[in-house]
Amino acid sequence: MSDIINLTLSALINKIKKKELSSQEITNAYIARAEKSKDLNTYITTDFENAIEKAKKFDEKGNFDYKLPGVPLAVKDLFCTNNLKTTAGSKILSNFIPSYESTVTQHLWDEGAILLGKLNCDEFAMGSSNETSFFGNVESPVGKKVVPGGSSGGSASALAAKLTPATIGTDTGGSIRQPASFTGTVGLKPTYGSCSRYGIVAFASSLDQAGPMTQDVSDAALMLDVISKYDTKDSTSVNFKRGDYFKSLSSNIKGKKIGIPKEYRVDGMPKEIESLWQDGITLLKKLGAKIIDISLPHTKYALPAYYIVAPAEASSNLARYDGVKYGYRSEGENLISMYENTRSEGFGDEVKRRIMIGTYVLSSGYYDAYYLKAQKIRRLIKNDFDEAYKSVDAILTPSTPSSAFKIGDKTDDPVSMYLNDIFTVPVNLSGLPAISIPAGKDKNNYPLGLQLIGKAFEEQNLLDISYSMEKELSFKNNLQDWWIK
Amino acid sequence: MSIDLKTIKHIAKLSRISIDDKKAKELEKDLNSIFEFIEALNKVDTKKVDPLTSIAETSLKLRGDDVKTKNIREQILKNSPDENKDFFVVPKVVE
């Protein structure tokens, strides 16, 4: 059994195709491990009985030509799953059972994957440490009482703890890449418009994007092949020619031009992050890439602009939670007080804060000063990248300004929590693809990640560069399974 | 610029979120520290910049208004917090 859970996704698929392992053996192995790993609090909802049933059916008459033949997977609880509770980590959706399936999860099942269950996340994906979920904090397998990052914290923790061979998360300001960096895993945020947003509980619609979280870069390419498809159900889905990412993977990056933006060298950045970045630069040179110093002058305005744009969109998106058609309801003496009580009791503190910020910046008299201003800054940030991409193919930065911290360390000060996303947010504002790969460890032995940012729709380039780096880095988490009961 | 308690209560009202005085004071502190951070944007001259409203710079496509999912009435109503089988129910709005 320990052999099974130590396999990468692509290795598992090989074994299934060669009939060396059955879907049932694999599914049972992951379920058994999840049962012993409850202390990490990664799952909100498990669907184990159905998973075993589906694995049995796959073994009897499954299609072995599928890309994910009989592979059990758990996914972030932000993706609507038909007939299975979908909570978005919130009390207000704690009893919501969708009557439809999100497009990206449907793609997984259409390629033969089997749903294990729904993974914990920050409430409505608002958070950087998985401490805002109504269903409790998630612990990271990298250390006791350490946060897995957020908002896809349950996904990152489950993946690193080997409770699922791969998973998918969503990334609005760094919610795939930051937790991947904190847990020593690979996280890819595709270009805006690559993966359908249909059926994903909306947070900030102009920024939200689903993407793979995996053990290595080839697994990320494989997952991207499955989930990146044009979808008429999402009005911002883009119909571009997608690559054959997994098959086309190449580790030859000779002559590729990599930009190093000086603005990412922020005040107070720990030495270990600085040297991680330097080592990354040295490695890229060794691999034959050309290093070019670049400037992204508006970088420091990305986070403040994000904290106008994202809450503004969230306040509109979350207006639908009114206790009428679905979700939690608290009674009131009239319609308005029913709304107000429902939303007051149904939403947690961070979500309320962001709804209030959003409502304020969109309110009469403040729209131009805040929302319009932020959209203009957003243009400047995107222009910075457009300018840089005239001379480089990709950009290398650290994924986060620090390694993982302890649960409770940053919950008192919202701004210090927001600063976690300082390196990831500019990418969402510009709609670009970016990947975080594990590249080293800090003094506590917690993982550190490097981020590669690419040109729009050039995921292949990003995957190739990270694939070639990964081979040389040979990062290992070496977790001690301390949480197993 | 700082946001006072009265404004906090007004925003809460607009947001349809009921808050007591204790919560309002907490929010006053949090929102002021967040807006202090946001004010950095005022240093940037944006007079000649067009706002970026959407990253996917394509026009929205038209499609037929066709029903694709049928017979889910019961399933949809099942998620309603109220017990009534046939309608969504809200507190009385007309006297």
Interface residues (C-beta under 8 A of the other chain):
Chain A: N95 F96 I97 S99 Y100 Y192 G193 S206 T232 S235 T236 V238 H298 K300 Y301 L303 P304 A305 Y307 I308 S315 A319 D322 G323 V324 K325 Y326 G327 Y328 R329 E331 G332 E333 N334 L335 I336 S337 M338 Y339 E340 N341 R343 S344 F347 K352 R353 I355 M356 I357 T359 Y360 S363 Y370 L372 K373 A374 Q375 K376 I377 R378 R379 L380 K382 D413 P414 V415 Y418 S430 G431
Chain B: I3 T7 I8 I11 A12 L14 S15 R16 I17 S18 I19 L27 D30 L31 S33 I34 F35 F37 I38 E39 A40 L41 N42 V44 T46 V49 D50 P51 L52 T53 S54 I55 A56 T58 L60 K61 R63 T69 I72 Q75 I76 K78 N79 S80 P81 D82 F88 V90 P91 K92 V93
